[in-house]
Amino acid sequence: MAERNTEKLDYFLIFSVVIVALAGVLTLYTQEANTADGLGRWYKQFLFLFVGLAAMWFMSRINYQLIGSYALFIYLFSLVLLILTLIPGIGYLPSARGARSWLKLGPITLQASEFSKLATVILLGQYLVLKEKEMHKITVLIVPFIICLVPMLFILLQPDFGTAVSFLPMLFTMLFLGGADILHIGSLLTFGGISLVVPMYLAYSRLTLVQPLIDLLRKENKLELVSLVSQVQGKIWPILDGKKMSGVEIPGFQNPKNIQAIREAADAVKDEFGSLGFKILSNEAFMVGLGGSLALISLGMIFFRIARGSKTIRQYYIPIGIIGISILAAFAVHKSIPFRENQVIRLTAFINPDQFKQGAGYQLRASKPAVGSGKLFGKGLFHGEMTEGRVPHVPEAGTDFIFASWAEQTGFIGSILLLFFLLSIPLRGLQISFESKDRFGSLLAAGIVAMIFFHIAINVGIVIGLLPVTGIPLTFMSYGGSHLLMAMTAVGIILSIKKRKFAN
């Protein structure tokens, strides 16, 4: 299985992984040194690191092409693990966590969704190699989407939205490097973006108008209506739209006069406090008219191309048509899928954390000051006032928000140093991907690089308040054995590709 005549290992890549992992262990130790009963999480993470190093060494000695030959089996096995997590009595739900993502094997817990990421990347790489000459066809993209959407569906059922979404950057990166038409990729991204972002923006805007609505009703001395709206909060909007909301059986809403009075007040609040974008996008007639018009214009251009045989017009009718269809899809999603209030807050709190006092808004209001308080050189190890202790001011300071703890203690200098080693890992992986003479090796390394890079970029973006809180761990650093073991196994595969870059 191992080959003697191979290139040397990429020691800088290994060094970077170990440095970041040890920084994670050190951060956990500083959080728990004065409070933990027993050895604490840092000790477990240290053991996970040694297991990960063994896995990385083992995978580097296996020919990655052999892994590719078992790609479908590995993928199906990962799906079986995901299905098992959904079965009561087998799937494990740790305390204080909302997703049934773990399998409990005696004293060991395994997060199946982490390993499904790597299994999906391996199968995608193998498929894209087989269809290399047909990647310009949009129909060929159906299978890669199915490969990604199946594990995403099982993960959403756990439910774990953040992990599910992390599959998409890997998919689009591999499709792009695999030779898919850039117009097709751009169209899919545009469709997904508009059809989800627009309804989410409308839901967020409505949530921000709840308090002005209550204030207006109180100003008009309609105290009964104030009580009704205060009890349902963000659910008032679906109620006003005539939708039946489960769990909302308040007698006052059975009175049509109350509904009409609240609706009139809501219209006044929209006119006074609603943003221009909200007023435009919530205009149903405008949205349907614009989306329908663009779709018809695109259809006319398609008929023109068929009649005249002009190929250059393709670069115009595809984006126009996709934008039109996306607007119609956004309208359909907005009317048919009521987003839960906690989902909206989680995904939009980064826009204005002060608007939401609990949940994701609180996490962001806590993490950003923690990062800033480190200033240039930090407060020093064991002096992270906001990220240490049994109940730190920053929630999840050892997992999703561990970067805030590191930044608080080491400051700007320490953060830059950490980011240097963190980003060195995907950059070295990208170089190995480009140097690989084997198509499968190149795509496999690129998929792994995308997985690692987007975890890093999204996590750091969340901590500093640039992205929505989605529960993405900081690869190699956040506490958690499953993610660390998966990531180090993936690096082992990259090392295998590096060692065999001159393979036929």
N, C-alpha and C positions, 0 to 999 in steps of 0.2 A: 504494500500500500504506500509506504513511504519510498521516496526516490533518493538515491545517493547524490546523483549529479544535478544538484539544484542550486539556485541562487541563494545567497545568504539571506537570513531573515532581515526584515526592516526594523532595525533596533530602535530607530527614533520613534517609529509608530508604537512599538511596544512600550518604550519609555514614557511617551505621552499618555498612553492609557493608564499605566501604573501610577504616574504622578497625579492624574485627575482622580483616580479611584482612592488613592491615599489621602488626597485633599478632602474627599468625602468622608472617609473614616475619621480624619482629624476633626472635621467640623462636627460630626456626630459626638465625638469624644468631648469636645469643648462644651457642647450643649448639655451633656449628661454627667460630667465629672463630679459635680457638686450635689447632684440630686438623685441619680439613678440608684435603685436598689439592685445590687449585684453588678454584673458586667455591663448590662445595657445593650442598646442597639449597635453601638460602634463595634463591639466585639463580634456580633453576628455578621456585620458587614465586612469585617476583616476576614472572617472565615469564608464568606461568599467570594471575596476577592481571590483567595487561594484556590477555591474550586473553579472560579472563572479563568484563572491563569492556566490551570490544568486543562480545562476545556479548550482554551485558545491554543495551547501547545499541541494538543491532540488533533484539532481541526487543521492546523497548519501542516501536519504531516500526512493528511489525507488528500488525495487528488480531488480537486473540486469538481472535475468532470464526472467522477464517480458519484458525488453528491447529486449532480444534475440528473444522472440516470435514474435516481430514486426520487426525483422531484415530486411526482404525483403521489407516491406513497407517503412521503413526508407531509405533503399538504393535506391529504385525507386524514392522516393520523392527527394532525393539528385540529382539524374540524371535529373529530371524535372527542378530543379533549374539551373543545369549546362546548359541544353538546352536553357533555357530562357536567359542566359547571351549572347548567340550567336545571338539572335534575335535583329536586329536594332531597336532602340527606347525603348527596354526593358533592354538589357545589357548596362552597364554603363562603360565608359572609362574615368577615372579621368585624369586630365591634367598631362603631363610629365610621363605617364605610357603607356607601350606598349601592355598591355593585357586587353581584355574586360572581366574582371573577376568578376565584381561587378553587383549587382542588386540594383537599387535605389528605396527605399520605403519612399517617402517624404523626410524628413531630414536625414533619416538613409540609409547608404549604407551597403550592405551585400556581402561578398566575398564567393560565393557559394562553390568554390573549397575547402575551409578549412573544411567545414562541411561534404563534400563528403569523406574526409579522415577517419573521425570517423565512418561514415555510412559503409564504405568499411570494416573497421576493425571488426565491429559488425557482418556483414554478413559472412565474412571469418571465424570468430570464430564459428558461428553456423554451417556452412557447414563442417568445419573440425571435429566437434563433430559428425555429422551425418555419416561421412565417416571414422571414426577413425580406423576401422579394415581393411580398404582397402587402406590406405595411401601408402603402398609399391608399388602400381600399378602406373605407370607413366600416365595412362589415367585419373586417378582421379585428377591429377594436372591441367587438362585442364580447369575445371570450375573455380578454384581459379584464374587462369590467366585471364580468361574472366571477372571475377568479378572486377579485378584490371584494366584491359586494357580498359574497356568501359569508366569509368570516366577519365582515362588518355587521351584517344582519344579526348574527349570533351574539356579537359583542354588544350591539345596541339593546338586545333583549336582556342583558345582564342587570341593569343597563350601564354602559360605560361609554359615554359620548366621546370623550377626549381620545381614548384609545382607538375607537372606530374611525374617527376623522384622520388619525395619523397615517392611515393606509393610503389616503389620496395623494399626498405629495410623492410617495414612492411610486405610485402608479403612473402619474403624469411625467415624472422624471424618466422613468424607464421607457415609456411610450415615445418621448421626445428623442432620447438617445437610441431607441430601437428603430427610428426611421419613420415614425408616423407623420402624416401630413400636419404641418404646423397649423393650418386652417382648421383641421378637424380637432386638434387639441385645444386650440383657442376657442373654438365653438363650444366644446364641452365645458370648458372652464367658465365661459360667459354664461352659458345656460344655467349651470349649477350656481354660479355667483348671484346672478340677477334673481333667479327663482327662489333663492333662500334669503339673500340679504335684504331685498325689498320688503318681504313680509316681516322679517325680524326687525327691521327699522321701524315699520309701522307699529308693531307690537311694543317696541321700546318707547316710541313717542307717546303712545297711548298711556303707558305706565307713568310717564313723567307728568301727564295731565290729570292724574287721579287726585293729587293734592290740591291743585287749583280748582278742580271741580268741587271738592269738599269745601274749600274756602268760599267759593261762590254761593253754594247752598247755605252755608252758615251765615254768610252776609245777608242773604235774603230771608233769614230766620226760618228756614225749612228744616227744622231739627230732625224730624222723622226721616227725611231723605238723607240727611247727613249720616244718621245711624245706619241706614241701609247700605250706602256706598262704602262707609268705613268698614262694615262687616265683610264685604266681598272684595274690596280693593280693586286689583286689576281685572277681576272677573266681571266687572260692571260692563265692560265694552262688549264682550260676547252676548251678555244678557240684553243689552240695548239693541244688538243686531238680531235678536230673536232666537238665539241659540239656547238650547237646554244644557245647563251646566250641572254635571253630577256633583252631589254634595252641597248644592245651593238650593235649599228649600225654605226660604225665609218668607213668611206670609205677606210681608209688604210688597214683594215683587209680583204677587198675584193680582194686584190692583193696577189696571191699565193707566189710571190717572197718575200714579206714582212713576210708572215707566215713562210716560209722556213728559212729565215735569223734569225728570232727570235727563231725558234725551234733549229737551230744549236747553237746559243748562249746559249740557255737554257740547252742543253745537256752538254756544256762545264762548265756551272755554277754548274750543278748537280755533275759532276765529281770532281770539285775542292772544292766546299763548302758543298756538301751533306754529311750527316753523314753516317756511315756504315749501321746503321739500316734502314735508308731511302733508300739506294741503294739496300739493300736486299729485303725489302718489296715492293719496286716499280718495282722489276723485275717480270713481269707478268708470264713468263714461269716458273720461280722457284716457285712462289706462287701456281699456278695451279697444277704443278707437285707434290709439297710437300703435298698439301691438298688432291689431288686425291690418292696419294700413301698411305697416312695414312687411308683414308676412305676404300680403297681396302684391306689393311692389317686387319682392323677391321672387314670387311665383311668376310674375310677368317677365322678369329678367331671365328666368330659367327657360320659359317658352321662346324668348327671343334668341337665346343661345342655341336651342334645338333647331330653330328655323334658319338661323344665319351661320351656325357652326363656329361662333366666336368663343375662344377659350379664355381670353383675357377678362371677360365679364364675370368669370367664376369668382375672382377675388373680391367682387362687390356683392353678389347676390347671397353668398354664404353668410358673411357677417350681418348683412341687413336682415336676412331671414331669421337667423339665430336670435338677434336682438328682439325682433318682433315676437317670435315664439316664446322667448324667455319672459317678456313682459306679460304675455297672456298666461304663462305658467305661474308667474309671481302672483297675478290676480287670482288664479285658481287656488293656489296654496293659501293665500290670505283668507279666502272665503271659506275654504273647506277644512283647514287644519288649524285648530286653535292651539297656539303655543302655550305651554304651562308657564306660569309667572316665574317660577324658579329658573326655568330654561332661559327665558328672556334676560333675567337679571344676570345669570352666569355668563352669557355671551355678549352682553352689552354694557356691563358695569364699568368696563375700562374706559368707556367714553366719558362718563361722569360718575366716578366712584362715590362722591358725596351725595348723589341722588338716592343711593341705596345704603341703608344703615347696617344691614346684616349680610351674611353670605359672602358672595364674591366681592361686593363693594367694600365690605370690611377688610377682606384679605388684601385688597389692593391698597387701601388706605393705610394698612399696617406695613406692607412690604416696601412700598416706595420710601417712606421715611427711614426704614431700617437700612436700606441701601445707601441713602443720602447721608445718614448719620455717620457712616464710616469715613467720610471726607477723603483726604488724600492717602493717609497711611493706616487708617482704621483705628478702632478702639483697642486693638490687641486681642490675642487669643484669650479665651475664658472671660472676656469682658463684653460679650454680646448681650447687652441689657434687654434687647427686644426679641431675641431669638433663642435665649437659653431658659432653663428652668423646666419644671414639670408642665406648666401651662404657659408657653411663651406667648408674647403679645402678637407675634406673627404666626398664624395657624399653619400647620404642616411644615414647620421650619426645618424638619429633617428629611422631608420627601420632596414635594413639588416646589417648595420655596427655600430649598437649601442654599441657593445662590444668594438670597438675601442675607442669610446668616454669615456666609463667607465674606460678602461685601461689607457687612457691618464690622466684622472683626479685622479685616485686612485692608479695607479702603479701596480707593481707585487703583492704586498700584497693584495690590493683590488681585483685584478683579481682572485687570488687564493681563496679568501673568497667567491666571487661570484660563481666561478666554484664549490666550495664545496656544496653550497646550490642548484645550478643547477643540479649537478649530484646526489645529495641526492634524488631528485624527482624520476627519473627512477629507482634508486637502491631500494628505498622503494617500488615502484610499482612492481619490479621484485620479491622482497621478498613476497609480497602479492600474486603474481601469483603462486609462489611455494607453499605457504601455503594453497591455495584454495583447498578444497576437491571436488570441482565441475569442471569438465573438461572444460565446456564453460567459467566459471569464470577465470580459469587459462589462457586459450588461449586469452580471451578478454583483461585481464590485460597485458599479454605479448605483444599483438599487440599495445596497447596504449603506453606501455613502449618503444617499438621499435620506434613508431612515435615520441615521445618526445625526446628520446636519440639521434636519428639520426638528428633531427632538431638542437639540441645543438651541436653535434659533427661536422656536416657539416658547420654550421654557423661560429663557432669559427675557424674551419679549413680554411674557406674562408678568414676571416678577417686577419689571420696571414700568409696567402699566401701559405697554404699547399694544397688547393683544388680549383677547378675552380669556378668562380663566377656564381652562379645559382639562386640567388634571394630567398634564404631560410631564413626566419626570425628566430631570436633567441627567442625560445618559452618562454612565460611569461614576456618577457622584451621588445621586439621590439614594436614600435608603430603600432597599428592596432587592432580594436575591434573584428573583426571576428576571427582572429587567437587566441587572448587571450580568448575570450568566448568559442571557441571550445576546447582549451586546458584545461580550468578550468572545463568545462563540462566533459571532459574525466577523469580528476582527481576525479570528483564526482563519476563517475562509479567505479573507483578503490577503493574509500572509501566504496562504496556499497558492493563490493566484499569482502573487509576486514571485514566489519561488519557481513557479512553472511558466513564467511569462513567455518563454521561447518554445512552449509546447506546440505541436502541430494541431 
